[in-house]
């Protein structure tokens, strides 16, 4: 099993989330599965998503 954390940031939280959605959707096409929900750091505007690949 592999584990990966994908990150994104942008000028706005909304844009950062849209960029992360694109990254996660692309990885899901390659067999990666999201684990848990989205995490956000309000200090620097980064959003995170953990994924696994079996």
Phi and psi in radians as a Rosetta constraint file:
Dihedral C 1 N 2 CA 2 C 2 CIRCULARHARMONIC -1.946 0.35
Dihedral N 2 CA 2 C 2 N 3 CIRCULARHARMONIC 2.660 0.35
Dihedral C 2 N 3 CA 3 C 3 CIRCULARHARMONIC -2.253 0.35
Dihedral N 3 CA 3 C 3 N 4 CIRCULARHARMONIC 2.415 0.35
Dihedral C 3 N 4 CA 4 C 4 CIRCULARHARMONIC -2.533 0.35
Dihedral N 4 CA 4 C 4 N 5 CIRCULARHARMONIC 2.516 0.35
Dihedral C 4 N 5 CA 5 C 5 CIRCULARHARMONIC -2.026 0.35
Dihedral N 5 CA 5 C 5 N 6 CIRCULARHARMONIC 2.184 0.35
Dihedral C 5 N 6 CA 6 C 6 CIRCULARHARMONIC -1.793 0.35
Dihedral N 6 CA 6 C 6 N 7 CIRCULARHARMONIC 2.420 0.35
Dihedral C 6 N 7 CA 7 C 7 CIRCULARHARMONIC -2.205 0.35
Dihedral N 7 CA 7 C 7 N 8 CIRCULARHARMONIC 2.822 0.35
Dihedral C 7 N 8 CA 8 C 8 CIRCULARHARMONIC -2.735 0.35
Dihedral N 8 CA 8 C 8 N 9 CIRCULARHARMONIC 2.625 0.35
Dihedral C 8 N 9 CA 9 C 9 CIRCULARHARMONIC -2.649 0.35
Dihedral N 9 CA 9 C 9 N 10 CIRCULARHARMONIC 2.760 0.35
Dihedral C 9 N 10 CA 10 C 10 CIRCULARHARMONIC -2.820 0.35
Dihedral N 10 CA 10 C 10 N 11 CIRCULARHARMONIC -3.125 0.35
Dihedral C 10 N 11 CA 11 C 11 CIRCULARHARMONIC -1.100 0.35
Dihedral N 11 CA 11 C 11 N 12 CIRCULARHARMONIC -0.557 0.35
Dihedral C 11 N 12 CA 12 C 12 CIRCULARHARMONIC -2.196 0.35
Dihedral N 12 CA 12 C 12 N 13 CIRCULARHARMONIC 2.678 0.35
Dihedral C 12 N 13 CA 13 C 13 CIRCULARHARMONIC -1.064 0.35
Dihedral N 13 CA 13 C 13 N 14 CIRCULARHARMONIC -0.704 0.35
Dihedral C 13 N 14 CA 14 C 14 CIRCULARHARMONIC -1.031 0.35
Dihedral N 14 CA 14 C 14 N 15 CIRCULARHARMONIC -0.780 0.35
Dihedral C 14 N 15 CA 15 C 15 CIRCULARHARMONIC -1.171 0.35
Dihedral N 15 CA 15 C 15 N 16 CIRCULARHARMONIC -0.714 0.35
Dihedral C 15 N 16 CA 16 C 16 CIRCULARHARMONIC -1.051 0.35
Dihedral N 16 CA 16 C 16 N 17 CIRCULARHARMONIC -0.708 0.35
Dihedral C 16 N 17 CA 17 C 17 CIRCULARHARMONIC -1.164 0.35
Dihedral N 17 CA 17 C 17 N 18 CIRCULARHARMONIC -0.725 0.35
Dihedral C 17 N 18 CA 18 C 18 CIRCULARHARMONIC -1.091 0.35
Dihedral N 18 CA 18 C 18 N 19 CIRCULARHARMONIC -0.706 0.35
Dihedral C 18 N 19 CA 19 C 19 CIRCULARHARMONIC -1.137 0.35
Dihedral N 19 CA 19 C 19 N 20 CIRCULARHARMONIC -0.746 0.35
Dihedral C 19 N 20 CA 20 C 20 CIRCULARHARMONIC -1.116 0.35
Dihedral N 20 CA 20 C 20 N 21 CIRCULARHARMONIC -0.719 0.35
Dihedral C 20 N 21 CA 21 C 21 CIRCULARHARMONIC -0.987 0.35
Dihedral N 21 CA 21 C 21 N 22 CIRCULARHARMONIC -0.773 0.35
Dihedral C 21 N 22 CA 22 C 22 CIRCULARHARMONIC -1.084 0.35
Dihedral N 22 CA 22 C 22 N 23 CIRCULARHARMONIC -0.811 0.35
Dihedral C 22 N 23 CA 23 C 23 CIRCULARHARMONIC -1.054 0.35
Dihedral N 23 CA 23 C 23 N 24 CIRCULARHARMONIC -0.812 0.35
Dihedral C 23 N 24 CA 24 C 24 CIRCULARHARMONIC -1.144 0.35
Dihedral N 24 CA 24 C 24 N 25 CIRCULARHARMONIC -0.765 0.35
Dihedral C 24 N 25 CA 25 C 25 CIRCULARHARMONIC -1.062 0.35
Dihedral N 25 CA 25 C 25 N 26 CIRCULARHARMONIC -0.710 0.35
Dihedral C 25 N 26 CA 26 C 26 CIRCULARHARMONIC -1.120 0.35
Dihedral N 26 CA 26 C 26 N 27 CIRCULARHARMONIC -0.729 0.35
Dihedral C 26 N 27 CA 27 C 27 CIRCULARHARMONIC -1.191 0.35
Dihedral N 27 CA 27 C 27 N 28 CIRCULARHARMONIC -0.600 0.35
Dihedral C 27 N 28 CA 28 C 28 CIRCULARHARMONIC -1.096 0.35
Dihedral N 28 CA 28 C 28 N 29 CIRCULARHARMONIC -0.579 0.35
Dihedral C 28 N 29 CA 29 C 29 CIRCULARHARMONIC -1.150 0.35
Dihedral N 29 CA 29 C 29 N 30 CIRCULARHARMONIC -0.407 0.35
Dihedral C 29 N 30 CA 30 C 30 CIRCULARHARMONIC -1.683 0.35
Dihedral N 30 CA 30 C 30 N 31 CIRCULARHARMONIC 0.210 0.35
Dihedral C 30 N 31 CA 31 C 31 CIRCULARHARMONIC 1.710 0.35
Dihedral N 31 CA 31 C 31 N 32 CIRCULARHARMONIC 0.029 0.35
Dihedral C 31 N 32 CA 32 C 32 CIRCULARHARMONIC -1.391 0.35
Dihedral N 32 CA 32 C 32 N 33 CIRCULARHARMONIC 2.548 0.35
Dihedral C 32 N 33 CA 33 C 33 CIRCULARHARMONIC -2.153 0.35
Dihedral N 33 CA 33 C 33 N 34 CIRCULARHARMONIC 2.263 0.35
Dihedral C 33 N 34 CA 34 C 34 CIRCULARHARMONIC -1.103 0.35
Dihedral N 34 CA 34 C 34 N 35 CIRCULARHARMONIC 2.531 0.35
Dihedral C 34 N 35 CA 35 C 35 CIRCULARHARMONIC -2.128 0.35
Dihedral N 35 CA 35 C 35 N 36 CIRCULARHARMONIC 2.089 0.35
Dihedral C 35 N 36 CA 36 C 36 CIRCULARHARMONIC 1.258 0.35
Dihedral N 36 CA 36 C 36 N 37 CIRCULARHARMONIC -2.891 0.35
Dihedral C 36 N 37 CA 37 C 37 CIRCULARHARMONIC -1.815 0.35
Dihedral N 37 CA 37 C 37 N 38 CIRCULARHARMONIC -3.131 0.35
Dihedral C 37 N 38 CA 38 C 38 CIRCULARHARMONIC -1.213 0.35
Dihedral N 38 CA 38 C 38 N 39 CIRCULARHARMONIC 2.467 0.35
Dihedral C 38 N 39 CA 39 C 39 CIRCULARHARMONIC -2.091 0.35
Dihedral N 39 CA 39 C 39 N 40 CIRCULARHARMONIC 2.477 0.35
Dihedral C 39 N 40 CA 40 C 40 CIRCULARHARMONIC -2.270 0.35
Dihedral N 40 CA 40 C 40 N 41 CIRCULARHARMONIC 2.437 0.35
Dihedral C 40 N 41 CA 41 C 41 CIRCULARHARMONIC -1.779 0.35
Dihedral N 41 CA 41 C 41 N 42 CIRCULARHARMONIC 1.871 0.35
Dihedral C 41 N 42 CA 42 C 42 CIRCULARHARMONIC -1.197 0.35
Dihedral N 42 CA 42 C 42 N 43 CIRCULARHARMONIC -0.304 0.35
Dihedral C 42 N 43 CA 43 C 43 CIRCULARHARMONIC -1.270 0.35
Dihedral N 43 CA 43 C 43 N 44 CIRCULARHARMONIC -0.816 0.35
Dihedral C 43 N 44 CA 44 C 44 CIRCULARHARMONIC -1.919 0.35
Dihedral N 44 CA 44 C 44 N 45 CIRCULARHARMONIC -0.041 0.35
Dihedral C 44 N 45 CA 45 C 45 CIRCULARHARMONIC 1.393 0.35
Dihedral N 45 CA 45 C 45 N 46 CIRCULARHARMONIC 0.115 0.35
Dihedral C 45 N 46 CA 46 C 46 CIRCULARHARMONIC -1.327 0.35
Dihedral N 46 CA 46 C 46 N 47 CIRCULARHARMONIC 2.543 0.35
Dihedral C 46 N 47 CA 47 C 47 CIRCULARHARMONIC -2.102 0.35
Dihedral N 47 CA 47 C 47 N 48 CIRCULARHARMONIC 2.572 0.35
Dihedral C 47 N 48 CA 48 C 48 CIRCULARHARMONIC -2.316 0.35
Dihedral N 48 CA 48 C 48 N 49 CIRCULARHARMONIC 2.608 0.35
Dihedral C 48 N 49 CA 49 C 49 CIRCULARHARMONIC -2.506 0.35
Dihedral N 49 CA 49 C 49 N 50 CIRCULARHARMONIC 2.245 0.35
Dihedral C 49 N 50 CA 50 C 50 CIRCULARHARMONIC -1.526 0.35
Dihedral N 50 CA 50 C 50 N 51 CIRCULARHARMONIC 2.507 0.35
Dihedral C 50 N 51 CA 51 C 51 CIRCULARHARMONIC -2.414 0.35
Dihedral N 51 CA 51 C 51 N 52 CIRCULARHARMONIC 2.686 0.35
Dihedral C 51 N 52 CA 52 C 52 CIRCULARHARMONIC -2.231 0.35
Dihedral N 52 CA 52 C 52 N 53 CIRCULARHARMONIC 2.735 0.35
Dihedral C 52 N 53 CA 53 C 53 CIRCULARHARMONIC -2.324 0.35
Dihedral N 53 CA 53 C 53 N 54 CIRCULARHARMONIC 2.106 0.35
